[in-house]
Amino acid sequence: MHKAARNRALSADEKAANRLISSVRAKVERAFGTLKRGYGFFRTRYMGIPKVELEFLLNAMAFNLKKAVLMAGS
């Protein structure tokens, strides 16, 4: 995302790019925010890339399963 600074406004192209990026970014940030807030995934419990990757994948699967159940119930 492009950011304006003091004495430098965003150009029309930068604003358009931000608009395109923001729709995708909002969905991704919401998922990560839920993982951090709801699942406590702001710090890993294990050391090493394979263990951390497995922990993240399990959290992501739990998030997706919970979301699927809630969507099927509505």
Residue frames as qw, qx, qy, qz and C-alpha x, y, z in Angstrom:
[[0.000, 0.889, 0.458, 0.000, 0.00, 0.00, 0.00],
 [0.374, 0.442, -0.029, 0.815, 1.17, 3.49, -0.78],
 [0.383, -0.695, -0.463, 0.394, 1.22, 6.00, 2.03],
 [0.180, 0.880, 0.083, 0.432, 1.03, 9.75, 1.87],
 [0.597, -0.216, -0.311, 0.707, 3.61, 11.84, 3.72],
 [0.101, -0.809, -0.216, 0.538, 3.73, 15.37, 4.95],
 [0.141, 0.712, -0.275, -0.630, 3.77, 17.74, 1.95],
 [0.145, 0.248, -0.833, -0.473, 3.25, 14.81, -0.46],
 [0.730, 0.148, 0.307, -0.592, -0.25, 13.68, -1.32],
 [0.587, 0.045, 0.790, 0.172, -0.99, 10.41, -3.07],
 [0.181, 0.241, -0.531, -0.792, -1.27, 10.51, -6.85],
 [0.766, 0.139, -0.010, -0.627, -4.36, 9.21, -8.62],
 [0.704, 0.279, -0.647, -0.085, -2.46, 6.06, -9.67],
 [0.160, 0.207, -0.817, 0.514, -1.37, 5.37, -6.08],
 [0.514, 0.002, 0.405, -0.756, -4.95, 5.83, -4.84],
 [0.813, 0.217, -0.284, -0.459, -6.23, 3.42, -7.50],
 [0.541, 0.276, -0.778, 0.161, -3.57, 0.85, -6.57],
 [0.124, -0.151, 0.715, -0.671, -4.48, 1.16, -2.89],
 [0.696, 0.074, 0.130, -0.702, -8.15, 0.59, -3.72],
 [0.799, 0.242, -0.501, -0.230, -7.31, -2.63, -5.60],
 [0.386, 0.267, -0.792, 0.390, -4.97, -3.92, -2.91],
 [0.299, -0.235, 0.518, -0.766, -7.24, -3.09, 0.02],
 [0.826, -0.039, -0.103, -0.553, -10.04, -5.48, -0.96],
 [0.831, 0.137, -0.530, 0.098, -7.69, -8.47, -0.90],
 [0.269, 0.342, -0.611, 0.661, -5.68, -7.25, 2.05],
 [0.515, -0.330, 0.251, -0.750, -8.78, -6.82, 4.24],
 [0.931, -0.074, -0.218, -0.282, -9.72, -10.49, 3.85],
 [0.730, 0.224, -0.525, 0.377, -6.20, -11.69, 4.64],
 [0.049, 0.389, -0.487, 0.781, -5.75, -9.35, 7.61],
 [0.703, -0.321, 0.068, -0.631, -9.11, -10.43, 9.05],
 [0.938, -0.023, -0.345, -0.024, -8.05, -14.08, 8.99],
 [0.554, 0.256, -0.515, 0.602, -4.70, -13.35, 10.64],
 [0.237, -0.427, 0.302, -0.819, -6.39, -11.11, 13.20],
 [0.855, -0.267, -0.082, -0.436, -8.78, -13.91, 14.12],
 [0.858, 0.090, -0.438, 0.252, -5.92, -16.38, 14.43],
 [0.301, 0.339, -0.469, 0.758, -4.05, -13.99, 16.71],
 [0.383, -0.336, 0.252, -0.822, -7.01, -12.85, 18.80],
 [0.850, -0.153, -0.037, -0.503, -9.15, -16.00, 18.90],
 [0.966, 0.054, -0.241, 0.082, -6.55, -18.73, 18.75],
 [0.564, -0.772, 0.225, 0.186, -3.70, -17.04, 20.61],
 [0.847, 0.236, 0.206, 0.430, -1.37, -17.32, 17.62],
 [0.097, 0.981, -0.137, 0.101, 0.65, -14.20, 18.38],
 [0.121, -0.685, 0.717, -0.052, 3.61, -16.27, 19.56],
 [0.777, 0.160, -0.580, -0.183, 4.60, -19.81, 18.63],
 [0.796, -0.524, 0.216, -0.210, 4.83, -22.53, 21.22],
 [0.938, -0.040, 0.230, 0.257, 7.55, -24.52, 19.50],
 [0.151, -0.747, 0.445, 0.470, 11.04, -23.94, 18.14],
 [0.355, -0.125, 0.802, 0.464, 12.08, -24.72, 14.59],
 [0.336, 0.226, -0.351, -0.844, 10.50, -24.05, 11.24],
 [0.353, -0.123, -0.869, -0.325, 8.83, -27.48, 10.75],
 [0.189, -0.410, -0.796, 0.403, 7.11, -27.36, 14.15],
 [0.112, 0.425, 0.182, -0.880, 6.00, -23.76, 13.74],
 [0.314, 0.128, -0.578, -0.742, 4.72, -24.49, 10.24],
 [0.313, -0.265, -0.908, -0.082, 2.73, -27.46, 11.53],
 [0.079, -0.454, -0.604, 0.651, 1.30, -25.37, 14.37],
 [0.215, 0.340, -0.116, -0.908, 0.23, -22.66, 11.91],
 [0.346, 0.001, -0.755, -0.557, -1.34, -25.19, 9.53],
 [0.238, -0.364, -0.880, 0.191, -3.31, -26.79, 12.37],
 [0.037, 0.475, 0.369, -0.798, -4.55, -23.38, 13.50],
 [0.272, 0.254, -0.393, -0.841, -5.50, -22.50, 9.92],
 [0.310, -0.161, -0.889, -0.298, -7.37, -25.80, 9.53],
 [0.128, -0.459, -0.745, 0.467, -9.26, -25.19, 12.78],
 [0.128, 0.421, 0.052, -0.897, -10.13, -21.68, 11.58],
 [0.321, 0.138, -0.614, -0.708, -11.38, -22.97, 8.21],
 [0.264, -0.269, -0.925, -0.038, -13.37, -25.84, 9.74],
 [0.033, -0.488, -0.576, 0.655, -15.04, -23.50, 12.22],
 [0.213, 0.373, -0.178, -0.885, -15.83, -21.06, 9.42],
 [0.297, -0.011, -0.813, -0.501, -17.27, -23.87, 7.26],
 [0.173, -0.393, -0.872, 0.234, -19.53, -25.06, 10.07],
 [0.061, 0.515, 0.338, -0.785, -20.79, -21.54, 10.70],
 [0.256, 0.280, -0.433, -0.818, -21.43, -20.99, 6.98],
 [0.269, -0.139, -0.907, -0.291, -23.30, -24.30, 6.65],
 [0.105, -0.442, -0.772, 0.444, -25.52, -23.44, 9.62],
 [0.135, 0.434, 0.142, -0.879, -26.73, -20.16, 8.15]]
